[in-house]
């Protein structure tokens, strides 16, 4: 559901566009007998300048309340009384990066644990849990990622629905039994998904990219596991993972919705009381970047070549200086490889050269360094040219920087899209949970526009120049084309 803020802006923009179209029609009527000059400017577009002259819009940031449970678990709460819904998310520091702390080569343990939480408890069977969920109309789920393990609940906010929904959430995190039959069925589903990935060149490229980039680091292995590792995972591995990592010392909670602070604290205490205190997970080690370029080609029978290229990226920072530096880089990256059609890579590789339908870059800071990855697909005979031209564009950006006009437009774009971070209960909850997990201060939101405004052209170009090293890129290609340096290894199951 859209907020009144967005509806007002959409109506305003629609009115401007309608006036522009009326002006264009009038202009065409006056010249109906003349030749149309496709290179002539559309005079009516000048009307759109009114958008640039608007006064700064007031955006109401979420009012974040912080408190700790009786046993010390941090909780972030945002009240949104407009809808009778409550979102609760438990963020554990317990992702797939910790799989091998349970079992050597146990890739997939965290993911399987998440998938199995609703498969049975000491009180209810899998079918009983499913029936109760359906009757309550709630959405209870759990997922494992590289850094984190999230259990989330969405429920109606009245006591008749929320109270039993929270009880069920408490039950699955504190009393899972990981039944053998359900585990075997879930493992079979995982193996099927892994084999499907082996037939997807884009998935092969992305997974091999992580493997080659991270080497022996815990981020190297796939969250879903491998054929070999999944086959060896047993019920006791999941039970041990839950016992060691699904503990209060590893937990932060995000709550959003139609709920009072008193009730939110009561629910948080109920959930955490059911869990052991445990010990906080060890900090993940830093990633060692590649010292020179590396190219890996994986033969695959396809008319297209999938390409993943890049390097080690950023790790999450919490201090103002680091947040500003990451904002500076985000601006540069949006200009060069962002998701919009005006990004340099998209404009040059797609529009001007016709080498791909889409090319995107992404940099996601994590607990340890994430990756900076550029992804695209192209015809086999154009793969080498696509890689070459991409590197040329990156090096040109490093040598000459982005322009002030590009920076100004991108600043406006990021500031205008910022409210989407809290445009719904679920988006607010996701933002709160992420902030709590990585220890980000409230200023991560409240000073976002200020950090955008503080980003100078020099600082933005400097941030990109300091991080991005095209000469040391890892380049993974999956397709039929041949490259100068070819890996003899077949793709592993990831």
N, C-alpha and C positions, 0 to 999 in steps of 0.2 A: 504494500500500500504506500502510495507516495504522500509525502508531507505537503502541507499548504505552501511551504516555501518553494518546492519544486513545481507545483501546479501553477503558482503565480508566475514563475519565471518562464515556464513553457508557454503560457498564454501570451505573455509579453513578447516572447520571441516569435510566436506564431503570428501575432498582429503585425510585427515588423516585416516578416517575410511576405505576408499578404499585401501589405502596402507596396513592397518592392515589386511583387508580381504585377500589381495594378499599374505601376509606373512603367514596367517593361512592356505590358500590353499596350498602353497608351503610346509609348514611343514607337512600337511596331506599327500601330494603326496609322500614325502620321507619316510613315515611310513605306506604306504597303506596296507602292509601285516601284520602290528602289531595290538595289541589290543589297543583300545582307553581308556585312563585312565581319567575318568570324573573329578577326583580330581586334576589332574595336572594343573598348571597355564598355561594360554595362553600367550606364550612368546611375541606374537605380541602386546599385550596390553601395553608393555613397550614403544611402539612408542607414546602412548598417553601422556607420560610424557612431551612431547614437549609443550603441552598446558600449563603446569605448569611453564615452563621456559620463556613464552612469557613476553615481557616488558608490563608494564601497558598500557592499551588502553586509548586513549584520548576520552572522551565522552563529546560532546558539550551540555551543559545544556541550556535550553531555556533562552533567554534574556528577562527578565520580566521588563516591563515598568509599573510604577505606576503613577496614577493621580487621582484627584477627580473631580467629576462633579461640575457644578456651584452651586448646592445645597448640596455639601458635601459628595456625595456617593463615596466610594472608588472603583476604577476600576483597574484591573490587565490585561495587554495586552501582548500577545506574537504573534509576526508576523511570519507567516509561508507562504511564497510566492510560494511554490512549487505547490500548488493546488488552483484552483479558488473557494475556499470554505471559508466561515466564520461561526464560532460557537460563539454564544452569550448565556450566562447563567446568570440568575438573581437568586441569593441566598438570600432568605428571612429567617430571624430568626423567623420561624412561623410553626413549625411542629406539629404533633399530640399531643405533650406534652402540647400544649396550648389549646387543645380542650375545656377543662372545664373552661377556662377563658371566654368563650362565653356562655356556657350552662352547668349546672351541669349534669354530666352523658352524655354529648354530644360527645361521642367517635365516631370518623369518620368525624367530621366537616371539619378538614383540608384536609383530603383526598378527600371528596366530593367536596370541593371548587376547588381543583386542577382539578378534573375530569370535572367540569362544566365550566371552564373558556372559552372553545371553543364551548360551547353549545348555545351561543347567546350573542350579545352585543346590545347597543343602536342603532348601525348602521346596523348590519347584523344578519341574522338568522344563525342557526347551519348549514343548508345546504349551505348557501352562503359562510360561513367561510371555509367549507370543499372544496367547488369548487375552491375558491381562492387559498387555500393551494395546491390543486392538480395542478392547472395551473402554479403556481410558482415553483413547484417541491421542495418546502421547507419542513422541518420537524419541526413542532412547537408542543411542548408538555409541560406538567406540572405534577409534582408529589410531594406528601407530604411524608416525613419521620418523624421519631420521633423528630429530632432536627430542621430540615430544610424543606423549601418549595422552589422547584426549577422550574423556567420557562425557557425553553431552546429553542433555535432556531438554525437550520442549514440551510444555504442558499448559493446559488451561489453568488460570490462576486461582479459581475458586477452590476451597478446601476439599470438596468432594473429588476433585480430579488431582490437584497438586499433591496432597498428602500421600495417597497411595502411589503416585508416580515417583515421588522422592523415596518412599520406602523401597520401591523396586530398584531404583538406582543404587541405594545403599546396599541392597542385597546382592546385586551382581558384582559390585566392587569388593565386597567383604567376604562373600561366601561362594565364589565360583567353584565348581567341581570338575570342569573340563572332562565330561564323559567321553569314554573311549570311542564309542560308536560315532558320536558327533565329531570328534577330532579326526577320525579316519575320513569321514565324509568331507570335512572342511579342507583337509590336506589334499584330497583328490581335486577339489575345486581350485586350490592354489596351483597344483601341478598343471591343470588345464589352462589357467591364466598364464602361467610361465611359458607354456608351449605356444600359446597364441602370440605372446610377445616375440617369440623366436621367428614368427612369420611376419612381423611388422618392422620394416627397415628403420622407421623413425625411432621406435622403442629400442631396437638393437643399438642404434647410434648413441642414443642418450645414455643407456645403461653402460655401454662400453666406455663412453666418455667419462663417467664417474669412476669406473674401474681404473682407467689409465691415469686420470687426474689425481686421484687420492691414494693410489698405491696401497700401502698397508694401513692407512687411516680407517677408522670405523665407518666413515662416510662412503667408502669405496663399494661396499656391497649393497645390493638392492634390498629395500625394505621388505618386499614380498618373499625374499629368499631365492634359492636356486633349486633345481630338481634334486640335486644331491643332498642339500641341507634339509629340505622339507621332509624328505623320506626318513631322515634320522631323528627328527624331533619327536619327543614323547610327551605324554601328559605331565610327568614330573618336571620337565623343563619349563612348561607354562606355569605350573604351580610355584616353582621356585622364582620365576620372573615376577609374578604377582606379589609374592611374599617379600622379595627384596626391593622392588621398585614402586609398587603401588602403595606408598606409605606417606604419612603426613609431612615428613621432612622434605619430600620431593614435590609437594603439591602447592598449587595456588588455584583459587576459585574465582570465576567470573559469573555474576548474576545480573540479568537484565530483565525488566518487565514490570508488570503491574503487581508490585510486592512492596511491603513496608520494610524498613531497615530491621525492625525487630523480628519480623518473620524470616527475613533473609539470614539473620544471624542464627536463629533457631535451627533452620534447615542446614546451615553450614556446620553447626555443632553436631547435629545428628549424623551427617555424612562422615565427618572426620572422626567422631567418636568410635565409629565402626572399624576404623583402620589402625594398624600399628603405627607408632611414631617412626620407627626405622631410622635409617641414616641417609643423608643427602648423597645423591650420585656424584661421583668424581667428575671434575671438570674435564671435558674432552681435550685432547692434545691439539696443538696448532698443526696446521697443514703445511708441508714443505712444498713450495711452488716448483714447477719445472724450471730447470736452469737453461734449457734450450728447446727449440721447436721439436715436436714429435708428430709424425703422421702415421695413422693406422688405417689401412684399408681392409674392409671385410667384404668378400665377394658375396653377392646376393642377386638372385635371378629376378630382376625388376627393370622396368623401363626408366625408372627414376632412381637417382642417387640421393640418399638422405645424408645430410652433413650436420655434425655438431662440432663446433670449434670454440676455443676459449682458453680460460686459465683459472687459477685460484682467485677467488674474489674477496669479499669483506666478511668480517665477523661483527656481531652485534655490539654496539657501544651504547653506554648510558649517560656519559657526561656530555655537557653542552658542546664542547669542542668537537667530539667525535660525531655527534648528531649533525652538526653543521657540515662537517666534511662529507658525511654520507649524503646529505641533501645536495651538496655541490655536485657530487658524482652522479646522483640520480637525475639531476637536470641535464648534465652532459650526455648521459646514456640515453635519456628520452629523446634528445635531439638527434643523436647518431643512429640509434637502433631501436627506438621505442615502437610502440604498437600502432602509431598513427601513420597515415600515408605520406606525411611530410617528412618523416624521419629520413635521414640521408641514405641509409642502407636500403630502405624500401624504395625510395625515389630512384636511386641509381641502379640497383640490382634488378628491381622489378620493372619500374616504369620505363627507364631510359634504355636498359639493355635486354629486358624481357627474359631474364635468366631464371626467374622463379615466380611463383604466385605470391609468396610471402616470405619475408626474412625478418627475424626478431632477435633482439638481445634481451637478456634478463640477468639481473644481479640480485640475489636474495641473501642478505646477511643472516648468519646463523650463529649458534653457540661457538663453534669453531668457524673457520673461514668457509663461506659458501662458495659457489662457483660463479664466474662470469661466463655465460654461454650464449653463443649465437647459433641459431638453428634455421635451416632451410632445406628444401628439396628442389632438385632440378633434373633435367634430362641427363642421361649418363654422359653424353658427349660434351656437355657444358659444365660438368662438375669442376674440372680444373680451372676453367675461366671464372666460375662463380667464386671459388676460393680465392683466386688471385685478385679479383676486383674487390672483394670484401676487405682483404688485407690492405689494398691500396687506399681504400676509403678511410680505414682506421688510422693508417699512418699519416694521411693528409690531415685528419682531425687532430692528431697529436702534434704535427708540425705547425699547423696554422690555426688550430683552435676553432671553436664555434663562433658565430657572429653575435653581435648585440641584438639584432633583430630576431634571430632564432631563440636567443635566451629569453627575450621579453615575451614572445609568444608562448614559449614553453612554461614560463612562470605563471602566466595567466591560465594556461590549460591545467596545470597541477593544482592551482589554488581553486579553480572552479570545480574540479572533480573531487576535491578533498571532502566535501560533505557526504559523499557516497560512503565514506568510512563509517558513518553513523546515521545512515538513512533508514535503517530498519533495526528491529530488535536483534536479529541474528548478526548483522554487520557490527553493531555496537558490541555484542558479546564476543565476537571473534577478535575485535580490536582490543578489548579489555583483557581477554585471556592471553593474547600474544604479549601485550605490555607487561602483564604480571609475570609471565614465564621468563621473559628476558630481563626483568627488573627495570623496565623503562619508566621514567618519571612521568607525571601528568603533563609536564611541559612538552612531552613528545607530541601531544595534541595541541595544547594551548599556545605553543610558540611555533607551530608549523608554518603559518603564514609569515611570521617574523624571520624564520630561517630562510624561507624562499626569498623574501625581500633582501635579506643580508647577503645573498649569494652574488658576488661580483663576477663580471666576465673573467677577470684574471684568476679568481679562485676556482671557478668552474672548470676552466681549461687546465689549470694546474692539477686539479683532482683527477681528471681523466688521464692526463699525461703521466702522473705518478703511479697509477694503478695498472693501466692497460699496456701490455708488452706484446705486441703482435709477433715480434721476432722469436718469442718463446711460447707461442701458441701450441696447444694440443689440437690436432685436426683429425677427426674421425669421419670416414666416409663409408657408406654402406650401399653397394650397388654393383653394376657390371663394369664400370669404367676402371681403367688401370691408372695407377699413380706411380710417381718416381720411386717412392719408398713404400713398399707393400708388406703388410704384416702377414706372416704365414699362419697365424693362429685363427681358428674359426671362432665365431662369437660364442662366448660362454652363456649358459642359462643364467639369467639374472633376474 
